[in-house]
């Protein structure tokens, strides 16, 4: 890697001599005759290390170094000083300078010092990038998956979360829509403010208005005191409206007004309250079909669906099964105080061939039950819930549109192996491939799974 260095000194011979010596070491060097010129060059960017004289007319080296420290903390600055100003150089180091050299400069010592400073800078940058990568993984620590569909979901969350836009999360029951809402809030600028959740389907129609908007004392029978609604509690934060398709038309109208005007009144109140809330809604219904039936307002749909995040069902992302199984197994083994190390081949095959109509929620419950029922350290087919063991297979293999040839091959082999209860010889015969080829493919995918699981554990 070629580094760019900035040399600042008001003595031309020293400046050009240092530049020539550093260029011989393989560095790219730019120069400046004083602090002001040096600062202008530094502001253009792409400087990896600065060497500056301490005493210069106008902006001193000390002042120059302080400005660099404020603009780019950690960037190495080497101070050049005469014998009479060593104390000043030491003071500059206390203010963040990397080191200092006295004039006349020993070029070999300077070369060594520059090399060491750049190595430290490079290590610090690698560490920073590693931390950023770990933080990026941890952003979705509650969401498990590395399949192509889930990578698309993570990408959409990352781009949409920092905005103010309303988000509609769609998908079947049990896919993890609430976890998506959690991730959106955590990645937004509102993460220090409240995330208030409303499960619309669980609140009776007669109470939903009061739950959302609050009420004043005496507003209706039983209103014995003022109550703040969920909108008010979520001020400056995020309001998650789960199963939004369940609210009736009257509440839809009031909700639309709040989203449009960003203000509301409590039931029975006269005070208009200003509102700053980010709306995230979720539904397992087809809201476009509900609009056609007259059950959901089209204008409210467009207000909510500024950004859509669709969570695919588990049957369309079975590549995520190994990671999910591993995570749930660790969780429930620890919770139940049992040593359970994994699933045998038949148990895995049964679980891979099952379609999981209840999605991740059903899978989680299945693993919890299997851990509780397991007699040994490895879960067998007999430990699985009866509904999973006895579920008849339809004989179909589903390959999501957009899958690569490699992903399609993995799905075909995996599901055929599951359908044949883990019998590799029959699987190879049915697919008309060699047994060695089948074993090699399975070994490669097992290695990939172990690598992903290790990465997931490292990110926790």
ABEGO torsion letter per residue (X at the ends): XBBBBBBBBABAAAAAAAAAAAAAAGBBBBBBABAAAAAAAAAAEGBABBBBBABBBEBBAAAAAAAAAAABBGBBBBBBBBAAAAAAAAAAAAAGBABBBBOBBBAAAAAAAAAAAAAAAAAAAAAAAAAAAAAAAAAAAABBEABAAAAAAAAAAAAAAABABBBBBBEBBGAGAAAAAAAAAAABAAAABBBBBBBAAABBAAAAAAAAAEBBBGABBGBABBBBBAAAAABGBBBBBBGAAABBAAAAAAAAAAAAAGBBBBBGBABBBBBBBBBBBBBABBAAAAAAAGABBAAAAAAAAABBBBBBBAAABAAAAAAAAAAAAAAAAAAAGBBBAEBBAAAAAAAAABAGAAEAAAAAAAAAAAAAABABABBBAAABBAAAAABBBAGBBBBBBGBBAAAAAAAAAAAAAAAAGGBAAAAAAAAGBBAAAAAAAAAAAAAAAAAAAAAAAAAX
